[in-house]
C-alpha cells in the first residue's frame, strides 16, 4: 500500500509519500511544488506527476491519497459559491439576518452585521412546526415546499438548504420536504440541517447547513477533477479528504458533506504533531504552523488535540467539533506597511505570485521573508536546499521605505518588522491560553510550516516557553499528517430538557457509537483498518449557567449505576478551567457526543542513522537578534548533526526544506529519531 499526503498552502503545495513495507518513517519521500491559485488542482496534478516520475507504482497496488484542501474555505471567504435558497419554518424568515443580536466588536457602534449567504427573497417560509421535544404541533405543507423549490429553481438556484425549527430533535419534516422536492423538481441539490449537524442552536445549525450547501458545488467539481486524473494515472487509488476534526473521509462523503473540510488543512498538521508527541512522550503541546500567508496555533493537551465548537470560517460560526485553531494573519509573505507613523505587519500577503521581493519574481513590497533575509536568518544561496536563490538587494530596496519612515537602517527596520509580527502573535496567543487555563511554560512548542522554525523560537523566547521541537520535515508537516491520520467521525445527540438517567446515558451513547461504526463501514477502507477507538464526551453545565463545558467521559463513568462518576468528571473539569466547582449544585446535560477513530497503517518511528561526515559548523554569519548584532554565529547543516550534538545559540541550522533559528539563551540537540529539540538554558 502506498500513502500519499497532500496539503495545499497559499504559496506551496506539499507532498509526502510512504509505502507500507518500506520500513520506518525515514523512508518517507517529500517535496513541494508552487501552488496554482485559483486552479489548485493544477498543482496537485503537477506534484503527482513528479511523484510518478520518481516512485514506481504497481498496477494493482492500493494507493491511499490523503488530500487536505482549501477549496471549500476559499469559497466561503471569497463568497464565490452559487446562488442559494433556504426553506425554514414559517415565522423564521429573518433567522440568518438576526443572527445572535450581538455586536462582533462591542466597542464599535458602527459595526455592521455579516451579510447572509442567502438573499432574503430566497428564504421561503413553510407551514410546519415541531416542538422542542420533537413532537409535531403542525404537519408540514409539502405543496408549499415544492412550490418554493420550484420558484427557487426558476430564479437560478442550484442548491437548497432545509432547516426547520427543532429539526435536530426530529428530522421527519426536513426529510419529507427533501423527498417531495426530489420527486417534483429536477437538478436541485439539497442539504438538511438534521443530517449536516443536528445540534441545538437555531442560527448556528442553520448557518452550518447553509455553508454545506454553499460549498457543495465547487467542492464536487474540484473532487471530480482530482478523481478523473487519479482514474487515469493511478487506477487503484482511493481519494480521501482531510476533515476539520483531524481525520479523513472518503471523497464520496466529502461531496455530500463538504462543510467538514472547512478547516482541514491546519487540522492535519495538528494530527501529525499529536503523533510526534506520542513518539517523544510529550503530551502537552502548542503547535505553530507558519506558512506564507498565515500562522495557525493549536493545543494538544494530555495527548489529545483541543476540540472547539465555536470556530469561525470567514465571518460565519462553525459549531461542529473541529480541531481548535487560532489563526493569525502573519506568514512569511505578510507585507510590512506604515499606518501613519505605526509599523504594521499583514494581514495582506504577497502570496505565491509575486511573492516576497527577495524571490525576484516581481514583488516589490517588503515582507517578513525579506526581513528574515536582512536579519541574517536565511542564507540567500541555500534557501530550499539551494533550489531558489534569494536577492538581498531586492529585499533592501523593498525595506528602504520602512527604514526611512522609522529613521533607521534597513537591517534594524527588518528586525522591527520581525518584532511587530512577534508582538501580534503574543497578543493572540496569551488570551487563547488563558481561556483554557494553561500557562506557556507548561507547553512544548512544535514548529512547522515553511517559516515556523525561523519565527517560532522568537515567540517561545518572548512568552516563556522553554522547550521547542522541530520535526525532521517541518515544511511539509501537514502533508505528513496525511500519512499518520486515520478516519475520524463525530456524532451528536441533543438531550437538553430530557430527564437524564444512567439508562438514557448508556442507550444514547450506544446509538451514537452505532452511527459512528456505520459511517466507518462506508469509507472504502474494508480490509485496511488496523483497529478502531471510541471516545465519549458530554456538554454539561450547572443549572442556570448560560454556557456549557465539554467533559470527556470514561467507559467506567458511562457504565456506572448512577451518574455520580459522570458529574464528578464535570465538577473536576469546571474546577480546572475556572478554579471553582460546586458538587452540591444540580447539573444539566445539554449534548452527548461520540467520536470514532479508525486507524490505518502508518510509518513507524525509528532511530536515525548518520553518515559520519562530521558535525562541525559549515560556516559563520552575522545575525540581528534582541536589538543586537551577533557577528560570528555558527551555521550547521541538520543532516550532519549527530544525535545528542549540543548546539548553543545564537546559531542557525539549515536543511533542505527549512531553516531553524536557535536564539540566544537556547541550545539545540538532535533527538534519537531525528527531531530537533531546543531547550532554554538561561
Secondary structure by P-SEA (a helix, b strand, c coil): cbbbbbbbcccbbbbbbbbccccccccccccccccccccaaaaaaaaaaaaaacccccccbbbbbbbbbaaaaaaaaacccccbbbbbccccccccccccccccccccccccccccccccccccccccccccccccccccaaaaaaaaaaaaaaacccbbbbbcccccccaaaaaaaaaaaaaccccbbbbbcccccccccaaaaaaaaaaaaaaaaaaaaaaaaaaaaaaaccccbbbbbbccccccccaaaaaaccccccccaaaaaaaaaaaaaaaacccbbbbbbbcccbbbbbbbcccccccccccccccccccccccccccccccccbbbbbcccccccccccccccccccccccccccccaaaaaaaaccccccccccccbbbbaaaaaaaaaaaaaaacccaaaaaaaaaaaaaaaaaaacaaaaaaaccccccbbbbbbcccccccaaaaaaaacccbbbbcccccaaaaaaaacccbbbbbbbbcccccccaaaaaaaaaaaaaaaaaaaaaccccccccbbbbbbbbbcccccccbbbbbbbcccccccccaaaaaaaaaaaaaaacccccccbbbbbcbbbbbbbbbcccbbbbbbbbccccccccbbbbbbcccccccbbbbbccccccccccccccbbbbcccbbbbbcccbbbbbccccbbbbbbcc
